[in-house]
Amino acid sequence: MKLLNLFAEDMPDDARCRKFADYMVDNFVAADSDFPPTLWAHAPDVMPVTTNGAESYHGHLNAEFNAPHPNIYIFVVVLLRQQAATYCQFTVKVTYNSKIDT
């Protein structure tokens, strides 16, 4: 795999590094992985300011706070609100994008 070769170029000659690189490729990089790049490395859906989904998420998360180091309780409330919103979006997509036999 071409990407694995890119990992190997700068990687120290250490068994732990090879094991970690294999883990990353097997779980996040390979097309048949549990979390393939199509799941996490695509353009955001709404008002794309960046082409990186994770970067977009962090930008939206940071916009929820009015301080660089918010109180832990405020942080948890924001995470719970985002979890609920994500769950609702997922449920709608699953419900309306799947064909139901009647």
N, C-alpha and C positions, 0 to 999 in steps of 0.2 A: 504494500500500500504506500502511495506517495507521501501521505501525511506522516506515517510512521517513520519514514526515512528522514523527514524534517525534524521530528522529535529526536531521532538518534544522532543527528549531526552535532548538536550542542549539548547532548546529554553526557554527564560524567560516566565513566566506565564503572558502574556500581550496580550490583544485583537489585538493590532497593529501587534505584531509578528506573531500571528496565521493568521491574514489576509494576511500578506506578504508571509508567508510560503504557504498558500493556493494558492495565486497568482502565485508563482514560480512553484508549482506542476502543477497547471491547465494550465499554459502557456508554460512551458519549460521542465517538467519532465515526465508527463504522456504520454503514447504512442499516445493518440488521441489529444494531445495539438496542439496549433497553430504552435509552434516551437519545435517539438519533439527532443529528444536526437540524433536520427539518422541524424538530420539536422546539429547539431552543435558539437556533441561529437563523432567524428570518426577520424581515422588516416588520416593525410594529403595525398594527391594523389601523389605529386611530391617530391622526395628525402626526405622522412620522417626522420627528426632529432628528433622529439618528437612524441608521440602518441596522443597528444591533438591538435585538429584543431585550437582552439583559441590561444594557445601558439605558434603554428607554424605561424599563421597570424601575431602575434605581433613581432615575430622574423624577419619575412620578412619585416614588416613595419619599424622596427628599423634599418634594414640594408640599407634602402633608405636614411638615414640621415647621415651627416658627423659631426654632433654636437649633444650633449645630449638635447639641447633646441633650436631647429631650429627656424628660423624666421617664423612667421605665414604665410607669402606668400608662402614660400617653402613648408611648411606643407600642405597647401591647394592644391598646384600643385601636390604633391605626392598623396594626397587623390583622386583628380580628375583622375590622371593617373590610380590608382588602381580601381577606379569605372569603368572607360572605359574598362580596362582589364577584370574585373569581368563580365561586361555586355556582352562583346564579347564571353567569355567562356560560359556563360549561354545561349546565343543565339545559339551558335554552338551545345551545348548539347541538347537544346530543338528542334532545327531543325533536327539534324541527329539521335537523339534517339527516335523520335516519328515516327510512321508509317503513311505514307501519302497514302490515297487511290487515285489511278489514273485511 
